[in-house]
Amino acid sequence: MSELTNFTSVWLTVQVTQERFEVSTVDPSHYEALRDLVLGTFGILEHTPIQKLGINRNMHFRLPKERYVPFGHLLVPKEPWRGVLSEPVTRSLTVQGTQKRSSEAPAIFVKIEPSNHIEFGVFINVNEHYESAEEASTQKLMSILRDNWSEAQQAPSKIADHLLDQDF
C-alpha cells in the first residue's frame, strides 16, 4: 500500500511518498523559504538516502495571437509530419541538455506545452536534474542545492527569454 502525505498552506505545498519528497510554491517571494525548508528537513533527516534532486521552475507566457502558432512551428517544424498526420500541432516537447556550472553539470530538461492557464500562452518547465551515487549522497545533494540555488532560479528565465526572443 502506498502512503502519501499531502499538506497545503497559503504559500506552500508538500507531498511526501516513500519514494519522493516534493515541495512547491507559486509565490516567488517564498523561493528562498522553500530552499531553506528542504535544507532544514534533510539537515535533520541527514541519514535519509537521496540519490536524485530536481530543481524545477514552471512559467507561463502570453504570446500575441499572431506569434502563438509560429512559435510551435519554430520548435517543431510541421513539414516532416505532413503526409502521415493531418494538421499536426505541437502539444508537448521535451529537450534535454546540460549547462556547465562550476564543477557541477546538471542535466537540464526543458518542457514546452500550450498553457492551460493563459489563452495563447506557452508553458515552460525547466528541471535541473542532479544524481549522486556517493555514500553521502544526501549531504552531497543538499550541498548542490545550497550552492546552485541562485543560478538555478535565473537559468529558467534565460532559457525562456532566449526561446521567446527568436524570430518566428
RARASUL-V939971 format. One line per field, one symbol per residue. ss: DSSP state (~ for helix, > for strand, _ for the rest). phi: phi as a letter, one per 20 degrees, with the letter a starting at -180 (. if undefined). psi: psi as a letter, one per 30 degrees, with the letter a starting at -180 (. if undefined). A space follows every 10 residues. Layout:
# RARASUL-V939971
ss = ???
phi = ???
psi = ???
This chain:
# RARASUL-V939971
ss = ___>>>>>__ __>>>>>___ >>>>___~~~ ~~~~~~~~~~ ~~~~______ _>>>>>>>>> >>__~~~~~~ ~~~~~___~~ ~_________ _>>>>>>>>> >__>>>>>>> >>>>______ >>>>>>>>>> >_____~~~~ ~~~~~~~~~~ ~~~~~~~~~~ ~~~~____
phi = .edcdccccg dccccccfdb cccbbddgfd gfffgfffff feffefeffc dcccddcdcc cedggfdffg fffffcgegf efndcelfcf dacccdbcce cleecffddd dcbffedcfl ddecdddedd cbdffeffff ffffgffdgf ffeeggffff gfffeffb
psi = kkkkkkkkae fkkkkkaffk jkkllfjffg eeeeeeeeee efeehfgkkk fkkkjkkkkk kkkkeffeee eeeeejkfef fkffkkhkkj ekkkkkalkk jbfkilkkkj kklkkgfkkh lkkkkkjkkk kkgleheeee eeeeeefgee effeeeeeee eeefglj.
